[in-house]
Structure formats: structure tokens, C-alpha cells
Amino acid sequence: MEPRNNEARLDPAIISLFPMLRHHKAMKLVEGRRVTECAVCLMDFADNDIVRLLTMCGHVFHPDCINLWLFLNKICPVWHFIFAATAFLYDTHLCSFGPC
């Protein structure tokens, strides 16, 4: 599957900026949320699974799932928030889990 055009996807270099950590550690960072499954593949997370955290919204996914998703679409699969290139200038760490 190919993206329709280059503007519909995120550059892999930008995707790699989103941190990867163990699921149980990510859950400590996103207080008040208990995410039990990847919204892309719908598979359950184990506490020791490595996940990729989207710092703009606080959602977590299996790295392979979200990497492919963001290569094909530049939106969060949960909130459908569009990741604008300029947003990455403001956020390389955890925000307040909403658009910055």
C-alpha cells in the first residue's frame, strides 16, 4: 500500500522522534489513561511490550503499527489529529497530551 501523495505521510525521520518505551512506563506518563490495546492492530499490550508514544496526544501503539500508519497517514489513529510539520518544532517531549 502506497500513500496517495507525499503530503499525506510523515517523514520516517520525524516518526523516529517519537519515544519508544515499555508499556508500563508509558502508562505512568499518561496518568488517568489505561490503554490496553494498540488502536492500529487491536492487539492487547503486555506490560513489558515496547510501545511508541505519540507525544502530541499521549497515545501509544506498537512501533511497527504506528510507523507504517504514520508513513501512510499523518493523523493520530485515535483522535484523528493532523500532525503538522510545524508542530514538531514545539514538541520533542511530552506536552499536555493535546495539540500544542
N, C-alpha and C positions, 0 to 999 in steps of 0.2 A: 504494500500500500504506500502510495506516494502522496505527499502534501500537494494541495492544489496549486499553491504558489509559495515562494519563499517568505512572504509576509505572514503566512498562516502558521508558521512554526517558530520555535525558539532555537537559537544557535546552540549547538552542543556545548560550547564554551560557557554560555550563560547557564545552561541546565546544570553543569558541573559545579556551579557556585552554591547551589542548594546543599546544605549539610546532610551527611548520612550519619546515622547513629542507631543504637539499639532501640527497639520499640519501647521498652520500659523507660528508657531515659527520655525519649521524645514525649511520652505521656506526662512526665514530670514537668516538662517545659510548657505544655499546653494545658495548664490547670483547668479543671472543670469539664474537660472533654475526655471521653473514653472511647477511642477509636479502636474497634476490634477487627475491622476488615479493610482491605485495600479497595477503594471505590472504583478502581480500573478493572481488576480481575475478579473481585468479590471473594477472594480467598482470605481466611482468617489469619491474623498475625499471631505469632508466638512471641512471648516477652523478649526473647533473645534475637528475633529477626532484625536484620539491618533494614532500616527504612530511610527514605529521603523525605526531609521536611521542607515543605514549601513555606518559606519564611514570611511571605506576603500575606498568607491566610492561615497558617498553622496546621494545614492538613498534611497527613503522612501517607506514603504509598510505598509499595515495593519499588526499589530503584529501577529495575528493568521495565516495570509497567509505566511509571511516570516518565522515564526518559523517552520511551517511544511515544507516549501520549503527547508530551510537550514538543517533540520533534514534529509531530503531525498537526498539533493544535496549540495555540498559545493561550489557553484558558485553563483555569483550575477545573478539574472534572467534577468537583463538588459544588462550588459556588458559581461557577461559570464566569469568574473574574478574569478579565483580559489582562495579561501581563504585558504592559507597555515597556519598551526598551528603557525609557527614562526612569521607570520605577526602580530599576536596579541601581541607579545612581544613589538612591536614598537608602537602600536596604541591603546590607550584606549580613545582617544579624537579625535576631527576632524582633519584629515590630509588636504591635498590639494585636496581631492576628486579624488584621483587616487591611484594606487598601491604605497605603501610607500617604 
